[in-house]
Amino acid sequence: MSQNMGTDTEKKLFQHNIRPTAVRILVYRAIQGRSGAFSLADVENWLPDMERSSIFRTLRLFAEKKVLHEIDDGSGCCKYCVCRCHGHSHLNHIHFACTLCGHTYCLEDNTIPAINLPDGFVAHETEYIVKGICPKCNR
């Protein structure tokens, strides 16, 4: 299939240099409209007939190709969030983890402050998690 043909989903995957297979298309369609973070278990619930290992491999590929970004919110479970623009990196914004419902939010309008590292230190990744109670649980 050429890049000029196919569905919008296939075109989006091609934009990220991902070959659109049936599994990848189904996973992408399941996650594309989601706001906030989700886990492997969430995607398993959305796609109950798909094997866990296939979903896991697809999520890892999507994270590697910047379709998703991974979030370590301290829950012991990797979470993912859909990147809203091509090439988006999670390194520049803060995440909020609700301690009551367990939902994790991307706070894309809140950037991580610059950290002045001592000479010789090189940062490869920055995680900034705020933990508390989300507006839904705070009602």
Phi and psi in degrees as a GROMACS rama.xvg file:
@    title "Ramachandran Plot"
@    xaxis  label "Phi"
@    yaxis  label "Psi"
@TYPE xy
-83.2947  163.55  SER-2
-70.844  -12.6159  GLN-3
-86.663  -5.78473  ASN-4
-118.949  167.427  MET-5
106.006  176.535  GLY-6
-78.2208  170.015  THR-7
-59.2552  -37.5228  ASP-8
-62.2917  -46.9158  THR-9
-61.454  -40.9451  GLU-10
-62.6962  -41.9821  LYS-11
-62.8594  -42.5841  LYS-12
-64.6111  -42.2952  LEU-13
-59.5392  -37.8643  PHE-14
-58.9665  -27.9975  GLN-15
-100.407  14.253  HIS-16
59.3466  42.1217  ASN-17
-116.557  125.541  ILE-18
-71.4974  123.094  ARG-19
-77.2986  105.363  PRO-20
-99.4667  170.903  THR-21
-59.0884  -44.2829  ALA-22
-63.8456  -46.6227  VAL-23
-62.8626  -39.1369  ARG-24
-64.4836  -45.481  ILE-25
-63.6352  -43.9558  LEU-26
-64.8589  -43.8461  VAL-27
-60.4763  -44.1764  TYR-28
-63.3646  -33.5809  ARG-29
-70.955  -29.9332  ALA-30
-102.036  -20.32  ILE-31
-58.6968  -34.8827  GLN-32
-95.858  5.7976  GLY-33
-77.1022  137.051  ARG-34
-106.347  147.34  SER-35
80.8029  -179.155  GLY-36
-89.8841  157.236  ALA-37
-144.778  160.868  PHE-38
-110.84  173.114  SER-39
-56.8787  -42.5299  LEU-40
-61.0365  -37.5228  ALA-41
-60.9569  -46.8993  ASP-42
-65.2927  -36.8464  VAL-43
-59.0448  -39.6786  GLU-44
-67.8913  -35.7273  ASN-45
-74.2133  -27.1181  TRP-46
-127.095  68.5235  LEU-47
-64.5631  -19.7682  PRO-48
-90.5569  -1.02933  ASP-49
-98.54  143.612  MET-50
-67.8356  140.138  GLU-51
-55.546  -43.8472  ARG-52
-64.6101  -35.1108  SER-53
-67.6099  -41.1908  SER-54
-64.8973  -45.8269  ILE-55
-58.6029  -49.0138  PHE-56
-61.1487  -37.8964  ARG-57
-68.6762  -42.7998  THR-58
-62.4195  -41.8524  LEU-59
-62.4879  -43.0885  ARG-60
-62.7232  -45.7124  LEU-61
-61.2594  -37.0791  PHE-62
-68.3757  -43.1054  ALA-63
-60.8729  -36.8773  GLU-64
-93.3822  9.34318  LYS-65
67.2616  26.0973  LYS-66
-79.333  -34.3773  VAL-67
-125.109  161.137  LEU-68
-122.574  148.538  HIS-69
-90.6478  145.871  GLU-70
-128.99  127.318  ILE-71
-102.999  98.2721  ASP-72
-95.7308  10.6697  ASP-73
84.4093  2.26529  GLY-74
-81.7292  -10.0695  SER-75
86.3213  1.2735  GLY-76
-126.808  122.622  CYS-77
-64.1132  134.458  CYS-78
-117.678  160.513  LYS-79
-130.432  153.985  TYR-80
-141.394  140.057  CYS-81
-69.5803  129.914  VAL-82
-74.2217  129.022  CYS-83
-83.6128  -12.7479  ARG-84
-142.086  153.178  CYS-85
-61.7654  129.732  HIS-86
85.2915  3.97678  GLY-87
-59.5672  142.446  HIS-88
-124.009  140.484  SER-89
-75.5111  -3.64268  HIS-90
-72.0696  -8.68106  LEU-91
-111.342  0.414849  ASN-92
-133.925  163.885  HIS-93
-91.2272  149.976  ILE-94
-115.551  147.608  HIS-95
-119.409  125.833  PHE-96
-111.912  120.624  ALA-97
-78.0268  125.823  CYS-98
-79.3295  -9.85393  THR-99
-94.76  -54.1302  LEU-100
-94.2158  -14.7837  CYS-101
82.8315  1.48477  GLY-102
-74.6721  141.811  HIS-103
-116.572  134.367  THR-104
-116.834  143.973  TYR-105
-87.6271  123.897  CYS-106
-102.916  74.8225  LEU-107
-65.5622  -20.8423  GLU-108
-85.3144  -2.78342  ASP-109
-113.019  106.567  ASN-110
-88.4194  152.188  THR-111
-71.1123  129.343  ILE-112
-65.7249  150.573  PRO-113
-65.843  139.185  ALA-114
-112.906  125.92  ILE-115
-89.0241  105.574  ASN-116
-85.9669  149.258  LEU-117
-63.5261  158.463  PRO-118
-53.3737  137.977  ASP-119
92.5731  -15.8481  GLY-120
-88.3107  136.817  PHE-121
-128.327  119.121  VAL-122
-82.8716  137.097  ALA-123
-110.379  -24.9267  HIS-124
-157.393  145.139  GLU-125
-130.108  129.383  THR-126
-114.494  132.875  GLU-127
-133.498  106.102  TYR-128
-117.12  127.171  ILE-129
-104.15  129.316  VAL-130
-110.759  139.767  LYS-131
176.69  -148.928  GLY-132
-115.065  128.06  ILE-133
-75.3509  164.099  CYS-134
-58.5873  -36.0054  PRO-135
-64.6307  -43.6786  LYS-136
-76.3362  -22.467  CYS-137
-79.5821  -8.11768  ASN-138
